[in-house]
Structure formats: structure tokens, C-alpha cells
Amino acid sequence: MADSDTPNLPELLPDEIRREVRPGTALLRLETTHDRQGILDGAWWPRSRDIVAELPSLITELVRYLGPISRVGLDASAWDELPTRLTIDDRVVHIDSFAVGDDTVLITRSERDHFSLLVVPPQTTPDAARAAMAKAVEAGNVRGAEQILIDTGTDPDPPRRVKGR
């Protein structure tokens, strides 16, 4: 007998999913197990700091596995521009600006279920990105996103180029 008060949420993700979100655009890797004890639930490798270009493909792919996404938390200083909301696949996704660091994106499904993804900087080499993403979904991982980027040789804060040099 079904409980009418229980929301009909999508099934949990398989133990590991690794998928290119849009060819040449971003790479997404998720690990969500029944216990969800790790610090991170996955990793995302966007190809630019343009959130308006990058976020729709990520959200579309996440919705396939997690169901509707209501909010995304990002560090405004890590992106070129940060709108307060985007309409993605005919749904409004609210974008919150937090000082979470540019190495993390927080995804909210419903009002009570949150997922934390490592954000691999766009300029990262493919080998370093793959290593960082693998560490993020490693069973029993207790390292935070910033430490994973350091451990895999990914520079989370590359030097900014000065115009004219």
C-alpha cells in the first residue's frame, strides 16, 4: 500500500555514472550510494566560466537521474556573471550566490535533498581533471574539493592574465 504523503522521487543513481554532458562542453561524474556518507556526491568539469552557457546542460543531465532541481549554489567570484535564476527545460532554477569556493557547486533537489559537486576548473588538463573527478567519487572519500584539486595537481586559482602582457 503506497503512502500518499511520500513524494515520488526518482531512484537513486547507480553507484557510478560518468557521462559527457554535451560533447565538448562538460564532463559530469556522480556517485550516489544509499548511505551518501562522502563529502562530495560527484564532480563537474565545465569548459568555461560562463554559467549561462554551462549550467543548462548540467541541470538537464542531473534531472535525468535526480528529478527536478530547484536551486544551485555557486560562488559568484568564480563565474563571469551569475544570474539569480535561469529557465532550463521549461523549469525555473534559482541560483544562489554563496561563498562556497569556486571548487564546489551545491545542487538542491526538492527542498530537503542537497548534492555537493566538485567543480574542476575549466583550464584543467584532461589527465588532472580525470584524476580529480575520480577522487571526488571515491568510496569513503573524506577530502574536500579544494584538497582534491591540490592533491591531483589542479590549480584551483590560476594566475589572472594582465591585459597587454
C-alpha positions in Angstrom: 0.0 0.0 0.0 1.5 3.3 -1.0 1.8 6.2 1.4 0.1 9.2 -0.3 2.3 11.6 1.7 5.6 10.1 0.4 6.9 12.1 -2.5 7.6 10.1 -5.7 11.3 10.7 -6.0 13.5 9.2 -8.8 15.5 6.2 -7.9 19.0 6.6 -6.5 21.8 6.9 -9.0 23.7 3.7 -9.9 26.8 3.5 -7.8 28.8 5.3 -10.5 27.9 7.4 -13.5 30.4 9.0 -15.8 29.0 10.9 -18.8 29.8 13.7 -21.1 27.0 16.2 -20.6 27.3 17.8 -24.0 30.0 16.9 -26.5 33.0 19.2 -25.9 31.3 21.1 -23.2 31.4 19.5 -19.8 32.0 16.2 -18.0 29.9 15.0 -15.2 30.7 12.2 -12.8 28.3 11.2 -10.0 28.4 8.7 -7.2 25.4 8.5 -5.0 25.0 5.4 -2.9 22.3 4.5 -0.4 24.3 5.8 2.5 25.7 9.0 0.9 28.4 9.3 3.5 31.1 11.0 1.4 31.8 14.7 1.5 31.1 15.0 -2.3 28.4 13.5 -4.4 30.3 13.9 -7.7 32.3 16.2 -9.9 31.6 18.6 -12.8 34.2 19.8 -15.4 32.7 22.9 -17.2 34.6 24.2 -20.2 34.3 27.9 -19.4 33.4 30.3 -16.6 30.2 31.3 -18.5 27.5 29.9 -16.2 24.7 30.8 -18.6 26.3 28.6 -21.2 27.5 25.8 -18.9 24.6 25.3 -16.3 21.8 24.2 -18.6 23.5 21.1 -19.8 24.5 20.1 -16.3 21.0 20.6 -14.9 19.4 18.7 -17.8 21.6 15.8 -17.2 21.1 15.9 -13.4 17.3 16.0 -13.8 17.5 12.7 -15.7 18.9 11.0 -12.5 17.8 13.1 -9.6 14.5 14.6 -10.7 13.6 18.3 -10.7 16.4 20.6 -9.5 15.1 23.7 -7.6 18.3 25.5 -6.7 22.0 25.8 -7.5 24.5 27.4 -5.1 27.6 28.9 -6.7 30.4 31.3 -5.7 29.8 34.5 -7.7 33.5 35.3 -7.9 34.2 32.0 -9.8 31.9 32.8 -12.7 31.8 35.6 -15.4 28.2 36.6 -14.5 25.8 35.0 -12.1 22.0 35.5 -12.7 19.5 34.9 -9.9 17.6 32.3 -12.0 17.6 30.5 -15.3 14.8 28.8 -17.1 16.1 25.3 -18.1 13.8 22.8 -19.9 10.8 24.9 -19.0 11.6 25.0 -15.3 12.9 27.9 -13.3 16.1 27.0 -11.4 17.1 29.6 -8.7 20.8 30.4 -8.5 22.2 31.4 -5.1 25.5 33.1 -4.6 27.4 31.6 -1.7 31.0 31.9 -0.5 31.4 28.1 -1.1 34.5 28.5 -3.1 34.8 28.1 -6.8 35.7 24.4 -6.3 32.1 23.4 -5.2 28.6 23.7 -6.6 25.6 22.9 -4.4 22.6 21.3 -6.1 19.2 21.2 -4.4 16.5 18.6 -5.3 13.2 19.3 -3.7 13.7 21.4 -0.6 15.5 18.9 1.5 18.0 17.0 -0.6 21.3 18.5 -1.4 24.2 17.3 -3.5 27.7 18.7 -3.5 29.8 18.5 -6.6 33.5 19.3 -7.1 34.0 21.9 -9.8 37.1 21.2 -11.8 38.4 24.5 -13.2 37.9 24.8 -17.0 41.6 25.3 -17.7 42.5 21.9 -16.2 44.3 19.4 -18.3 42.3 16.2 -19.2 44.6 14.0 -17.1 44.3 16.2 -14.0 40.6 16.6 -14.5 40.0 12.8 -14.7 42.1 12.3 -11.6 40.2 14.9 -9.6 36.9 13.6 -10.7 37.8 10.0 -9.8 39.0 11.2 -6.3 35.7 13.1 -5.7 33.6 9.9 -6.2 36.0 7.5 -4.5 34.2 5.4 -1.8 34.9 6.7 1.6 36.4 10.0 0.4 36.9 12.4 3.3 38.8 15.1 1.4 37.1 18.3 0.5 37.1 19.7 -3.0 40.0 22.2 -2.6 42.2 19.4 -1.2 41.4 17.1 -4.1 42.3 19.7 -6.6 45.6 20.3 -4.8 46.3 16.5 -4.5 45.7 16.0 -8.2 47.9 18.9 -9.3 44.9 21.0 -10.4 45.5 24.7 -9.7 42.1 25.9 -8.3 43.1 29.5 -8.7 45.3 30.1 -11.7 47.0 33.5 -12.0 44.9 36.0 -13.9 46.4 37.4 -17.1 47.1 41.1 -17.1 46.0 42.8 -20.3 48.9 43.9 -22.5 51.3 41.3 -21.2 
